[in-house]
């Protein structure tokens, strides 16, 4: 009995020693003679460690918000919006003053001269340089003011949209970063599964040579080893894809590989649904857009009604100061119109109604279309409020479910590790079946994967909720703080 126990200890020790040396870097062909000489690289990025980029959440956020191509475009779009609004503001509140230069065609040289025709272009310049103030509308029954208000509200909303797009980019970077962390953790779990299956396969191979297990059990161990190898390679593929997604979102080289120095910290949601809904009613992007469209549609309808009435428009005619030059000499003049030097307040009516043809009788089609656009905007406004409430409740339910799932995953991970260690000891001592060790190893790997998935999905839906609420962070919580170094 003592000799048998000594032999078992020596067998296990030799297998562990051989395993620790052979799997430090690679599993090569010589070590897999009877499994079709498959070469397995347990860590294909090991030779690229020097080229891997060490990143943190703070680093990728800073880099992404600075280098992302779409965010760079938004900075210029913001400047264009400011310029357009400046023009609209000045056009409404101030008269337009122009510096004008105008000249008739002046002869430079004759390319062909007709001796019988003396009527050619004059050689002396003829024209003027002037300061002109365009007619300024002082009152037109609020029609221009309604248009001004539409421009103002549209400008404010477009500026908000640029900020919301920046927030969405920030959330994408946070999500992509922690997704990469998650997939790297899953790859480590699959790598551990591969190592454990390799050990079980080698143990089965050794026992087969000693005729302590049958061929079926050996082939099962071999199949599980190859299956684990396939799953590990798949997990590495997903890591590579996640690295490319992150690189694209932060404006980095798409071939960059990353080393993450942080883990995701799980933190339960403290917001109540009522609080989230209150924020969403005030800051939700879709709701704000629907509200702006409704206000603009109401004003456009009011303007359409006024446009269809013969209301006089009152303008101030300031005139123009000009320095005229011609072959007769130079002359300075100030005129509002030819022969008129007065600065005048004038009124005019310019109205046309359709009796028959496009536009409807007395232009009723124009009014009707403006009214229908207003009704459409009202429906979109009401629908946005309804969708917000449903979405808030749905996201809160998902988040609560994932919090319970996370708690169950934590308990399962703690329990299954102890179970696996005990089962492995029993399997080495021939006190547990191959089915027992296979099932326990699968449960341990799957529990680790589900644990990481639950953490990430919980964060993902919290980001969706924050986006729906229109906030950068939850009250009392910052997403940048959800890291464990």
C-alpha positions in Angstrom: 0.0 0.0 0.0 2.8 2.4 0.9 4.7 1.5 -2.3 1.5 2.2 -4.3 1.0 5.6 -2.7 4.7 6.5 -3.3 4.3 5.6 -7.0 1.2 7.8 -7.2 3.0 10.8 -5.7 6.0 10.4 -8.0 3.6 10.1 -11.0 1.7 13.3 -10.2 5.0 15.2 -9.4 6.5 14.2 -12.7 3.4 15.3 -14.6 3.2 18.6 -12.9 6.9 19.3 -13.5 6.6 18.4 -17.2 3.5 20.5 -17.6 5.0 23.6 -15.9 8.0 23.5 -18.3 6.2 22.7 -21.5 3.4 25.3 -21.1 5.5 28.2 -20.0 5.4 29.6 -23.6 4.1 27.1 -26.3 2.7 23.7 -26.9 4.7 22.4 -29.9 4.3 19.5 -32.3 6.7 17.1 -30.5 4.5 17.3 -27.3 1.4 16.4 -29.3 2.6 13.3 -31.2 -0.6 11.4 -31.2 -3.1 14.3 -31.6 -2.2 14.9 -35.2 0.9 17.0 -34.3 -1.2 20.2 -33.6 0.9 23.2 -32.7 -0.8 25.3 -30.1 0.4 28.7 -29.0 -1.1 29.6 -25.6 -0.1 33.2 -25.8 0.4 34.4 -29.4 0.9 38.0 -28.2 3.7 37.1 -25.9 6.3 38.0 -28.5 4.6 41.4 -29.0 4.7 42.5 -25.3 7.2 45.1 -26.1 4.9 46.6 -28.8 1.7 46.4 -26.7 0.4 49.7 -25.5 -0.3 49.9 -21.8 -3.6 51.8 -21.3 -6.0 53.0 -18.6 -9.5 54.3 -18.8 -8.3 57.9 -18.2 -5.8 57.5 -21.0 -8.2 56.3 -23.6 -10.8 58.9 -22.7 -8.3 61.7 -23.1 -6.9 60.3 -26.3 -10.3 59.5 -27.8 -12.0 62.9 -27.1 -8.9 64.6 -28.6 -8.1 62.4 -31.6 -11.4 60.8 -32.7 -12.1 62.0 -36.2 -15.8 62.6 -35.7 -15.1 64.6 -32.6 -12.6 66.7 -34.5 -15.2 67.4 -37.1 -17.7 68.5 -34.4 -15.3 71.2 -33.3 -15.4 72.8 -36.8 -19.2 72.2 -37.0 -19.6 74.1 -33.8 -17.7 77.1 -35.2 -19.9 77.0 -38.4 -23.0 77.1 -36.2 -21.6 80.1 -34.3 -20.9 81.9 -37.5 -24.4 81.2 -39.0 -26.1 82.3 -35.8 -24.0 85.5 -35.7 -25.2 86.2 -39.3 -28.9 85.5 -38.4 -28.6 87.7 -35.3 -27.1 90.7 -37.1 -29.5 90.3 -40.0 -32.5 90.6 -37.7 -31.3 93.3 -35.4 -29.2 95.6 -37.5 -29.3 97.2 -41.0 -26.9 95.8 -43.6 -24.0 98.2 -44.4 -22.0 97.3 -47.6 -18.9 98.6 -49.2 -19.6 98.4 -53.0 -17.4 98.8 -56.0 -19.0 98.8 -59.4 -17.5 99.6 -62.8 -18.6 99.3 -66.4 -16.4 97.4 -68.9 -13.3 99.4 -69.8 -11.2 98.9 -72.9 -7.8 97.3 -72.3 -6.6 96.8 -75.9 -8.1 96.4 -79.4 -7.5 92.9 -80.8 -9.0 94.0 -84.1 -9.9 97.5 -85.2 -12.7 98.4 -87.7 -11.9 101.7 -89.5 -15.6 102.2 -90.3 -16.9 101.6 -86.7 -15.9 104.1 -84.0 -18.4 102.7 -81.4 -16.2 100.7 -79.1 -15.8 100.2 -75.4 -14.7 103.4 -73.6 -11.1 103.6 -72.5 -11.9 105.6 -69.5 -13.2 103.7 -66.4 -16.9 104.5 -65.5 -18.4 103.4 -62.2 -18.6 104.1 -58.5 -17.3 103.2 -55.0 -20.0 103.5 -52.3 -21.2 102.9 -48.8 -24.7 101.5 -49.0 -27.3 100.6 -46.3 -29.9 98.2 -47.5 -33.6 98.7 -46.7 -34.2 97.8 -43.1 -37.5 96.2 -42.1 -38.8 97.8 -38.8 -42.2 96.0 -38.7 -43.8 93.3 -40.7 -46.3 92.0 -38.1 -43.9 89.6 -36.4 -43.2 87.4 -39.5 -39.4 88.0 -39.4 -39.4 87.7 -35.6 -41.0 84.2 -35.8 -38.3 83.2 -38.3 -35.7 84.7 -36.0 -37.0 82.7 -33.1 -36.9 79.5 -35.1 -33.3 80.1 -36.1 -32.4 80.8 -32.5 -34.0 77.7 -31.1 -32.5 75.5 -33.9 -29.0 76.9 -33.2 -29.3 76.1 -29.5 -30.5 72.6 -30.2 -27.7 72.0 -32.7 -25.2 73.1 -30.2 -26.7 70.7 -27.7 -26.6 67.9 -30.2 -22.8 68.3 -30.6 -22.4 68.0 -26.8 -24.7 64.9 -26.8 -22.6 63.3 -29.6 -19.5 64.0 -27.5 -21.2 62.3 -24.5 -22.1 59.4 -26.7 -18.5 59.1 -27.9 -17.3 59.1 -24.3 -19.7 56.4 -23.4 -18.6 54.3 -26.4 -15.0 54.6 -25.3 -15.8 53.5 -21.8 -17.9 50.6 -23.1 -15.2 49.5 -25.6 -12.5 49.8 -23.0 -14.3 47.6 -20.4 -15.4 45.2 -23.2 -11.7 44.7 -24.0 -11.0 44.1 -20.3 -13.9 41.6 -20.2 -12.7 39.6 -23.3 -9.2 39.5 -21.9 -10.5 38.0 -18.7 -12.5 35.5 -20.7 -9.4 34.6 -22.7 -7.6 34.0 -19.4 -10.4 31.7 -18.2 -10.2 29.8 -21.5 -6.5 29.6 -21.2 -6.8 28.1 -17.7 -9.3 25.7 -19.1 -6.8 24.7 -21.8 -4.1 24.1 -19.3 -6.3 22.1 -17.0 -7.5 20.0 -20.0 -3.9 19.6 -21.1 -3.0 18.2 -17.7 -6.0 15.9 -17.7 -5.1 14.7 -21.2 -1.5 14.0 -20.2 -2.6 12.2 -17.1 -4.9 10.1 -19.2 -2.1 9.4 -21.6 0.2 8.3 -18.8 -2.5 6.1 -17.3 -3.3 4.6 -20.6 0.3 3.5 -21.0 0.0 1.9 -17.5 -3.4 0.4 -18.5 -5.2 2.1 -15.7 -7.7 3.8 -18.0 -9.4 2.6 -21.2 -9.0 4.0 -24.7 -12.4 5.6 -24.6 -11.5 7.8 -21.6 -8.2 8.7 -23.2 -9.9 9.8 -26.4 -12.4 11.8 -24.4 -9.6 13.6 -22.7 -8.0 14.2 -26.0 -11.2 15.6 -27.5 -11.8 17.9 -24.5 -8.2 19.2 -24.9 -8.7 20.0 -28.6 -12.1 21.6 -27.8 -10.5 23.8 -25.1 -7.8 24.8 -27.6 -10.4 25.9 -30.1 -12.3 27.9 -27.5 -9.1 29.6 -26.4 -8.3 30.6 -30.0 -11.8 31.9 -30.5 -11.4 34.1 -27.4 -8.1 35.5 -28.7 -9.9 36.4 -31.9 -12.6 38.3 -30.0 -9.9 40.1 -28.1 -8.3 41.2 -31.4 -11.6 42.5 -32.7 -12.2 44.4 -29.5 -8.8 46.0 -29.7 -9.6 47.2 -33.3 -13.0 48.6 -32.1 -11.3 50.5 -29.3 -8.5 51.8 -31.5 -11.1 53.1 -34.0 -13.1 54.9 -31.3 -10.0 56.7 -29.9 -8.4 57.5 -33.2 -5.5 55.0 -32.7 -3.7 52.8 -35.2 -6.0 49.8 -36.0 -3.1 47.4 -35.6 -2.3 48.5 -32.0 -2.5 45.8 -29.3 -3.3 46.9 -25.8 -2.4 45.8 -22.2 -5.1 46.9 -19.7 -4.0 47.7 -16.2 -7.4 48.0 -14.7 -10.5 45.9 -14.0 -14.2 46.9 -13.9 -15.6 47.6 -10.4 -19.1 46.5 -10.0 -21.4 49.2 -8.4 -25.1 48.9 -8.0 -27.4 51.6 -9.4 -28.7 54.0 -6.8 -31.1 55.9 -9.1 -34.8 55.3 -8.7 -36.9 55.1 -11.9 -38.7 58.3 -10.9 -35.4 60.2 -10.7 -34.2 58.8 -14.0 -37.5 59.7 -15.7 -37.3 63.3 -14.3 -33.9 63.8 -15.7 -34.9 62.2 -19.1 -37.9 64.6 -19.4 -35.5 67.5 -19.1 -32.4 66.4 -21.0 -33.2 63.4 -23.2 -31.8 64.1 -26.7 -34.8 62.7 -28.6 -37.3 64.6 -26.4 -35.4 67.9 -26.8 -35.3 67.5 -30.5 -39.1 66.7 -30.6 -39.7 69.8 -28.4 -37.7 72.0 -30.7 -39.4 70.7 -33.8 -42.8 71.3 -32.1 -42.0 74.9 -31.2 -40.6 75.6 -34.6 -43.7 74.1 -36.3 -46.0 76.2 -34.2 -44.2 79.4 -35.2 -44.0 78.3 -38.9 -47.8 77.8 -38.9 -48.3 81.3 -37.4 -46.1 82.8 -40.0 -47.9 80.9 -42.8 -51.2 82.4 -41.7 -49.7 85.9 -41.6 -48.1 85.5 -45.0 -51.5 84.8 -46.5 -52.9 88.2 -45.3 -52.4 91.5 -47.0 -50.4 93.1 -44.2 -48.2 96.1 -45.0 -44.4 95.9 -44.4 -42.6 99.0 -43.0 -39.0 99.6 -44.1 -36.5 102.4 -43.6 -34.7 103.5 -46.7 -31.3 104.8 -45.8 -29.7 105.3 -49.2 -26.1 105.1 -50.4 -23.1 107.4 -50.3 -21.2 107.0 -53.6 -18.0 108.3 -55.2 -18.7 108.2 -59.0 -16.0 108.3 -61.6 -16.3 108.6 -65.4 -14.7 110.4 -68.4 -16.6 113.5 -67.2 -14.7 113.5 -63.9 -15.4 112.4 -60.3 -18.5 113.3 -58.2 -19.7 112.4 -54.7 -23.5 111.8 -54.3 -25.9 110.6 -51.6 -29.2 109.2 -52.9 -31.9 106.9 -51.6 -33.2 106.5 -55.2 -32.4 108.4 -58.4 -33.2 112.1 -57.7 -34.2 111.3 -54.0 -31.9 112.2 -51.1 -34.4 111.6 -48.3 -34.1 109.0 -45.5 -37.6 107.6 -45.5 -40.0 105.2 -43.7 -42.0 103.4 -46.3 -44.8 100.9 -46.3 -45.6 98.4 -49.0 -48.0 95.4 -49.6 -46.8 92.6 -51.9 -49.5 89.9 -51.9 -50.7 87.3 -54.5 -53.5 84.8 -54.1 -54.0 81.8 -56.3 -57.5 81.5 -57.8 -56.9 78.3 -59.8 -53.8 76.1 -60.0 -51.0 74.9 -57.7 -51.3 76.2 -54.1 -55.1 75.9 -53.8 -57.7 78.5 -53.7 -56.4 81.6 -52.0 -53.1 79.7 -51.1 -54.9 77.4 -48.7 -52.6 74.5 -49.5 -49.7 76.4 -47.9 -51.6 77.0 -44.7 -52.8 73.4 -44.6 -49.3 72.0 -45.0 -48.0 74.1 -42.2 -50.9 73.0 -40.0 -50.2 69.3 -40.8 -46.5 69.7 -40.0 -47.6 71.2 -36.7 -49.8 68.2 -35.9 -47.1 65.7 -36.9 -44.7 67.5 -34.5 -47.3 67.3 -31.7 -47.6 63.5 -32.2 -43.8 63.1 -32.2 -43.6 65.1 -29.0 -46.1 63.0 -27.2 -44.6 59.8 -28.5 -41.1 60.8 -27.3 -42.5 61.3 -23.8 -44.1 57.8 -23.9 -41.0 56.1 -25.3 -38.8 57.7 -22.7 -41.0 56.4 -19.8 -41.0 52.9 -21.3 -37.3 52.9 -21.9 -36.4 54.1 -18.4 -38.5 51.4 -16.8 -37.1 48.7 -19.2 -33.5 49.7 -18.5 -34.1 49.7 -14.7 -35.5 46.2 -14.8 -32.6 45.0 -16.9 -30.1 46.6 -14.5 -31.8 45.1 -11.4 -31.8 41.7 -13.1 -28.1 41.9 -13.8 -27.4 42.9 -10.2 -29.0 39.8 -9.0 -27.2 37.8 -11.7 -23.9 39.3 -10.6 -24.5 38.3 -7.0 -25.3 34.7 -8.0 -22.2 34.7 -10.2 -19.9 35.8 -7.3 -21.2 33.0 -5.1 -20.9 30.4 -7.8 -17.3 31.4 -8.7 -16.3 31.0 -5.0 -18.0 27.7 -4.7 -16.9 26.1 -8.0 -13.2 26.8 -7.5 -13.2 24.8 -4.3 -15.3 22.1 -6.0 -12.9 21.8 -8.9 -9.8 21.6 -6.7 -11.4 18.8 -4.7 -12.6 17.0 -7.9 -9.2 17.2 -9.5 -7.5 15.7 -6.4 -10.1 12.9 -6.5 -9.6 12.4 -10.2 -5.8 12.1 -9.8 -6.4 9.6 -7.1 -8.8 7.7 -9.3 -11.7 8.5 -6.9 -13.6 10.6 -9.4 -14.7 9.8 -12.9 -13.7 11.7 -16.1 -17.3 12.9 -16.4 -17.0 14.5 -13.0 -13.8 16.4 -13.7 -15.1 17.4 -17.2 -18.3 18.8 -15.8 -16.6 20.6 -13.0 -14.0 22.2 -15.2 -16.7 23.4 -17.7 -18.8 24.8 -14.8 -15.8 26.7 -13.4 -14.9 28.2 -16.8 -18.5 29.1 -17.6 -19.0 30.6 -14.2 -16.0 32.9 -14.7 -17.2 33.9 -18.1 -20.7 34.6 -16.8 -19.2 36.6 -14.0 -17.3 38.9 -16.4 -20.4 39.1 -18.7 -22.7 40.2 -15.9 -20.3 42.9 -14.8 -19.9 44.3 -18.3 -23.6 44.1 -19.3 -24.5 45.9 -16.0 -22.2 48.7 -17.0 -23.4 48.7 -20.6 -27.0 49.2 -19.6 -26.1 51.9 -17.0 -24.4 53.8 -19.9 -27.5 53.4 -21.9 -29.6 54.8 -19.0 -27.3 57.7 -18.6 -27.5 58.4 -22.3 -31.3 58.3 -22.1 -31.3 60.6 -19.1 -29.0 63.1 -20.9 -26.4 63.1 -18.2 -22.6 62.6 -18.2 -22.6 60.7 -14.9 -25.2 59.5 -12.4 -25.6 61.7 -9.3 -22.8 60.8 -6.9 -21.1 58.4 -9.3 -18.5 58.9 -12.0 -17.9 56.3 -14.7 -14.2 57.0 -14.6 -14.2 55.9 -11.0 -15.4 52.3 -11.8 -11.9 51.0 -12.0 -9.8 48.6 -9.9 -6.1 48.9 -10.4 
